[in-house]
Amino acid sequence: MDRFWTLMSFLHSLAGPLIMLLYPLYASVMAIESTSKVDDEQWLAYWILYSFLSLMEMLFQPILEWIPIWYDVKLALVVWLVMPQFRGAAFIYERFVREKIRKYGRLGGGGTTTGHHHKSSSPNVNLKNKFVDFMAHKKGEHEDS
């Protein structure tokens, strides 16, 4: 019986990297090679959400260490994000992330063009736009201010 639990423990610890990294890496490459835009959106949304989840996990690690089932909850969430039947990553992105970007940022037709600053009610958006404009300038171009 001890060997069974050892095997189960090994499979459990192996499931995370397989589900969270290996399969999404493979699926992302396949999405890039396909002509469909739907799978591209799913996997780009997955990597955005996985990065955010990893960052939050790093920030809240002292708290999460006290939650014994955290790894299992995270694994279940990532399974939902990854499974093509659910398209969870695309759903979360469409439902929540895109809404926040539209509300606080600029999305769809309101993009930044190099050298042009648009008025915005949010100072964070202006700062972001200035950074994007700064990064977009080519060598030798100087901003007239």
Protein Blocks (a to p, Z undefined) as FASTA:
>chain_A
ZZmmmmmmmmmmmmmmmmmmmmmmmmmmmmmmpmbfklmmmmmmmmmmmmmmmmmmmmmm
mmmmmmmklmmmmmmmmmmmmmmklommmmmmmmmmmmmmmmmmceehiaccehiacddf
blklmmmmmmmmmmmpcghiacdZZ
